[in-house]
């Protein structure tokens, strides 16, 4: 029984989500191989070989794999899929794009967003916005899984000494072409990988107030900035800051929620945070039900006072 982890990388280094996915693969039992498919991605393959617990790295290098297009990536995975009992993807935008294609072509059921491995064929995953946990058993010969990275500790990035094997790259799809990308520049930590996240809600009232109140707190804490869906929909914060069921799932060491009521959609994205601090003037706000520390106060007074105290 051997598991294959599809690495997420930028052709230079392995991204953190891969480490959590390796941990899930190790819990499935047997050896763990990692596929690094990219263009001029030898450095990323070397990074993957150092991950503790990985026994082999498969490196496919071709210009058609440079941008991780789902059609090309799925074809590369399918070329070697029969050799594996489990194929695991991080439950990121990239993983969620590729995994269903692989499962459909293999004619197997995908088990999405797993947070626990009970046995090699049985997994747990949240449903109903995290209000219930489903235990799912797969009887398929090849199990295609996406891994909610907040559910697993990352494997050690160093300490491994896996062999790197070169794979022949599959031909790129003639029907798909990479046109371009617009990458948001951000000097702050990446939201899904940050140890501290400071989030604001609709109560901030405007984009100007959001920046005026939340930015100094994030600067003091060295935190990533997040927002509720209501704040994003109102235009107070950019889309890539959205935390929640329809945004990003985060589990930092510290999550500070300011002016966020705590709708179930938002709680689904942050309730696994280690320490949750909520500031809200509504004593009945649902956010207080998951908060470790709650402050019933006007955020426009409390947050500047916190900044001064820090």
C-alpha positions in Angstrom: 0.0 0.0 0.0 1.6 3.3 -1.2 0.2 6.8 -1.1 0.9 9.6 -3.6 0.8 13.2 -2.5 0.4 15.8 -5.2 2.8 18.6 -4.2 1.8 22.2 -4.3 4.7 24.4 -5.2 5.8 27.5 -7.1 8.5 25.7 -9.1 11.1 26.9 -6.6 10.0 25.6 -3.2 7.3 23.4 -1.7 4.3 25.2 -0.2 3.2 24.5 3.4 -0.1 22.8 2.4 2.0 19.9 1.1 3.5 19.2 4.5 0.0 18.8 6.1 -1.0 16.5 3.2 2.1 14.3 3.8 1.0 13.9 7.4 -2.4 12.6 6.2 -0.8 10.3 3.8 1.5 8.8 6.5 -1.6 8.1 8.6 -3.0 6.0 5.6 -0.2 3.6 6.1 2.5 2.3 3.8 5.1 4.3 1.9 4.5 7.9 0.8 5.6 9.2 -2.6 5.3 12.9 -3.6 4.7 14.1 -7.2 6.4 17.4 -8.1 5.1 18.3 -11.6 6.2 21.7 -12.9 8.7 23.5 -15.1 12.3 24.0 -14.0 11.1 22.7 -10.6 14.3 20.7 -9.6 14.6 22.9 -6.5 11.0 22.1 -5.4 11.7 18.4 -6.0 14.8 18.6 -3.8 12.7 20.4 -1.1 10.2 17.5 -1.3 12.9 14.9 -0.9 13.8 16.5 2.5 10.3 16.1 4.0 10.3 13.6 6.9 8.4 10.4 6.0 8.6 10.7 2.2 10.2 7.7 0.6 10.3 8.8 -3.0 9.8 12.0 -5.0 8.6 11.7 -8.6 9.7 14.8 -10.7 7.9 15.5 -14.0 9.3 18.6 -15.7 7.7 20.2 -18.8 6.6 23.7 -19.9 3.0 22.5 -20.0 3.2 21.9 -16.2 4.6 25.3 -15.4 1.3 26.8 -14.1 -0.4 23.8 -12.7 -3.2 23.7 -15.3 -5.8 21.2 -14.1 -6.0 19.4 -17.5 -2.3 18.8 -17.7 -1.8 18.0 -14.0 -4.6 15.5 -14.0 -3.2 13.7 -17.0 0.2 13.5 -15.3 -1.4 12.0 -12.2 -3.4 9.5 -14.2 -0.3 8.3 -15.9 0.9 6.8 -12.6 -2.3 6.4 -10.6 -2.6 2.6 -11.0 0.5 2.2 -8.8 -1.1 3.8 -5.7 -3.8 2.9 -3.2 -4.3 6.6 -2.1 -3.9 9.8 -4.1 -4.0 12.9 -1.8 -4.3 16.6 -2.8 -4.3 19.6 -0.4 -7.8 21.0 -0.3 -6.7 24.3 -1.8 -7.9 26.0 -5.0 -5.4 24.0 -7.0 -6.1 20.6 -5.3 -9.9 21.1 -5.6 -9.5 21.8 -9.3 -7.4 18.8 -10.1 -8.7 16.0 -7.8 -12.3 15.7 -9.2 -10.8 15.2 -12.7 -8.6 12.4 -11.5 -11.4 10.8 -9.6 -13.8 11.0 -12.5 -11.3 9.5 -14.9 -10.5 6.7 -12.5 -14.3 6.2 -12.0 -14.0 6.3 -8.2 -15.7 8.5 -5.6 -13.7 11.4 -4.2 -13.6 11.9 -0.4 -13.3 15.7 0.0 -11.9 17.8 2.8 -10.8 15.0 5.2 -9.8 16.1 8.7 -8.9 12.7 10.2 -7.8 9.2 9.0 -9.6 6.5 11.0 -8.2 3.7 8.9 -6.8 3.3 5.4 -10.3 3.2 4.0 -12.2 5.3 6.5 -12.0 9.1 6.9 -13.7 11.9 8.7 -14.8 15.2 7.1 -16.9 18.1 8.3 -20.4 18.7 6.9 -23.1 21.3 7.4 -20.5 24.1 7.8 -18.6 22.0 10.4 -21.6 21.4 12.6 -21.4 17.7 12.1 -18.6 15.2 11.2 -19.3 12.5 8.7 -17.4 9.3 8.8 -16.9 8.1 5.2 -15.7 4.6 4.1 -14.4 4.2 0.6 -14.3 0.7 -0.9 -12.6 1.9 -4.2 -9.3 0.3 -5.1 -7.8 3.8 -5.5 -8.9 6.4 -3.0 -8.8 10.0 -4.1 -8.7 12.4 -1.2 -8.5 16.1 -0.6 -7.0 17.1 2.8 -8.2 20.0 4.9 -4.7 21.2 5.9 -5.9 22.7 9.2 -6.9 19.2 10.3 -3.3 17.8 10.2 0.0 19.0 11.7 2.6 19.7 9.1 5.3 17.0 8.5 8.8 18.2 9.3 10.3 20.0 6.2 13.7 18.6 7.0 15.1 15.3 8.0 14.1 13.2 5.1 16.3 11.8 2.4 14.0 10.5 -0.3 15.3 9.5 -3.7 14.2 11.7 -6.6 13.1 9.9 -9.7 12.5 11.6 -13.1 9.2 10.9 -14.8 8.4 11.4 -18.5 6.0 14.4 -18.7 2.7 13.8 -20.4 1.9 15.8 -23.5 0.2 19.1 -22.7 -3.4 19.5 -23.6 -4.0 21.2 -26.9 -7.3 22.6 -25.7 -6.0 24.6 -22.7 -3.5 27.5 -22.8 -2.2 29.6 -19.9 -3.0 33.2 -20.6 -1.8 35.1 -17.6 -2.3 35.7 -13.9 -2.6 38.7 -11.6 -1.0 37.9 -8.3 -1.9 40.1 -5.3 1.1 41.6 -3.7 1.1 41.4 0.1 3.8 42.2 2.6 1.9 40.4 5.3 2.0 36.6 6.1 -0.1 34.5 3.8 -3.6 34.2 5.4 -3.8 30.4 5.4 -0.3 30.0 6.8 -0.2 32.9 9.3 0.3 32.2 13.0 -1.8 35.2 13.9 -4.9 36.5 12.0 -6.8 39.7 12.7 -10.2 39.9 11.0 -12.8 42.6 10.7 -16.5 42.5 10.0 -19.3 44.6 8.6 -19.5 46.6 11.9 -16.4 48.5 10.7 -18.7 50.4 8.3 -16.3 51.3 5.5 -13.1 50.4 3.8 -11.5 53.5 5.2 -12.4 52.5 8.8 -11.4 48.9 8.1 -7.9 50.2 7.2 -7.8 52.8 10.0 -8.8 50.4 12.8 -7.5 47.0 11.8 -4.2 47.8 10.1 -2.4 49.1 13.2 -3.5 46.1 15.2 -2.2 43.7 12.5 1.0 45.7 12.3 1.6 45.4 16.0 0.9 41.7 16.1 2.7 40.9 12.8 -0.6 39.3 11.7 -2.3 38.5 8.4 -5.5 40.3 7.8 -8.9 38.6 7.2 -12.5 39.6 6.9 -16.0 38.2 7.2 -18.0 37.6 4.0 -20.2 40.5 4.9 -17.3 42.9 5.0 -15.9 41.6 1.7 -19.4 41.8 0.0 -19.7 45.4 1.2 -16.3 46.2 -0.3 -14.5 46.9 2.9 -11.8 44.3 2.2 -10.5 42.4 -0.8 -11.9 38.9 -1.7 -8.7 37.1 -0.9 -9.1 38.2 2.8 -12.4 36.4 3.2 -12.4 33.8 6.0 -15.3 31.3 6.1 -17.0 28.4 4.4 -16.9 30.2 1.0 -13.5 31.8 1.7 -10.4 30.5 3.3 -10.1 28.0 6.1 -7.6 29.1 8.7 -6.4 27.7 12.0 -3.8 30.1 13.4 -2.4 30.2 16.9 -4.3 33.4 17.5 -7.5 34.6 15.8 -8.8 38.1 16.6 -12.3 38.8 15.4 -13.4 42.4 15.6 -17.0 43.4 14.8 -17.8 39.9 13.5 -21.1 38.5 14.6 -20.1 34.9 14.0 -22.5 33.6 11.4 -22.1 29.9 10.8 -20.5 30.5 7.5 -17.7 32.4 9.1 -17.3 30.0 12.1 -16.7 27.2 9.7 -13.6 28.9 8.5 -11.9 29.7 11.8 -13.2 27.8 14.7 -10.2 25.4 14.7 -8.0 28.3 15.7 -6.0 27.6 18.8 -7.0 30.8 20.7 -10.0 32.9 19.5 -10.5 36.5 20.8 -13.7 38.2 19.9 -14.6 41.9 20.3 -18.2 42.8 19.8 -20.7 45.1 21.5 -23.5 42.7 21.0 -23.5 40.3 24.0 -25.6 37.8 22.1 -23.2 37.6 19.1 -22.7 33.9 18.2 -18.9 34.5 17.9 -18.8 34.5 21.7 -19.8 30.8 21.7 -16.5 29.8 20.2 -14.3 32.5 21.6 -11.7 31.7 24.3 -11.7 35.3 25.3 -14.6 37.7 24.6 -14.7 41.4 25.1 -18.1 43.1 25.0 -17.1 46.6 23.8 -17.2 49.0 21.0 -14.4 48.0 18.6 -13.7 51.6 17.7 -12.7 52.2 21.3 -11.3 48.8 22.3 -9.0 48.1 19.3 -7.1 51.4 19.4 -6.7 50.9 23.2 -5.3 47.4 22.5 -2.9 48.9 19.9 -1.7 51.4 22.5 -1.2 48.7 25.1 0.8 46.6 22.7 
